[in-house]
Amino acid sequence: MPWILLIGAIASEVAATLSLKGSQSHPALYAVVVLGYVVAFVLLSAVLRQGMKVGVAYGVWAAAGVALTAVLSSVIFGEAFTPLMGIGIVCIMVGVLLVESGSSTHAAVDIDETT
C-alpha cells in the first residue's frame, strides 16, 4: 500500500509541476497546481505514516518526479531532452536504488545484531 500511495504522490506532483508551466498561458491551471501539490504532500505524509523511511520515500518521490517531469515536458511542451539529461536521470535513479538497498541492508543488520 505505501508504494501505491507513493505513486499517487509522484503523479500529483508531476501534474502540478507541468500545470505550473501551462498556467503561464492558461491561468485557470493554477487551481491544478495548488490541488496537485496539496494531494502530493498529503499522500507523501500517508506513505510515511505507513512506515516507509523518509530517505527512501523522498528519494523515490524526488527522482521519479524529476525524471517524469523532464520526459513529459519534452513531450507536452517540446522542451529539449538531451542525452546528458538522460544520463543525469539514470544517475539519480541509480542513487535512489542505492539508498533503497542500503536502507534494506541496514534493517537486516539491525535485526541480526539483536538476536
N, C-alpha and C positions, 0 to 999 in steps of 0.2 A: 504493500500500500504506500509506503513512503516514496517509492520510485515513481508511482503514478502521480502522486501529488507534485513531485519534483518536475516531472514532465509538464504538468499543467502550469507550474510556476515559470518554467522556461518559456513555454508558448505564450503566456500572458505578457512576460517581459519583452519578448521579441515583437509581439504585436504592438505593444505600447511604443517601443522604440521606433519601429517602422512608421507607426502613425504619427509620431513626432515629426518625422521628415515630411510626411504627407500633409501635416497640418499647416505647413508654410503656404500651401496654395488652397487648402480646404480647412479653414479654422474650426469647423464642426468636429474634426478629428481630435481636437483637444480633449473631448469627452472620452474617447477611446484611450487616449494617453493616460489620463488620470485613472480610469477604471482598470486599465491593464496593469499599471504599476501597483495599485492597491491590491488587486487579485494576486499578483505575483508575490507580494510580501506576505499576504495572508497565507497563501499556500506554502511559501518557504517556511513560515513560522510553524505551520502544521507539520511539515516534514521534520523539523527539529523536535517538536513535541512527540513525534513517533519514535524518536531515539536515534535518528541519523546524526552523525557527528558533524559539527559546524564546518570543519575544514573540507570534508567530503561534499556536503550539501552545497556549500557556497562555491567550491571549486568546480563542481559539475555544472551548477547553475550559471556561473560566470562564463566558463569555457564554451558551453553549448550555446549560450546567448551570443557570445562574440562570433562564433562560427556561423550560426544560423543567420544572424543579422548581416554579416558580411556577404554570405551567399545570396540571401533573399534581396538585399539592397541592390545587388548586381542584377538580379533577375527583374525586380519590380521597377527600380529607378534607373537602371542602365549604368550604375556606378562601376568603376573598374574593379576587376578581381584578378590580381596578378599572381604569377607563380610564387613570388616572395610572400604574398599574403597567405597563399595556400600552405607554404612551409611553416609560416608562423602559427597558423591554426593547428597544424599537425603537432607542432611543438607544445602548444597549450594543452592539447588533448593527451599527449604523452605525459605531460606533467601532472595532469589530473589523475590519470591512471596510476602513476607512481604514488601520488598522495593516497588514493584509494587502497592500493595494495599495501602501502606502508601502514595505513590505518588498520587493515585486517591483520597484518603480521604482528603489529603491536598488541592487538587484542589477544591473539593466540599466545604471545609470550606472557602476557599478564595472567592468563588462565593457567599456563604451565607452571608459573612461579608460585601460585597459590596452592598447588596440590602437592 
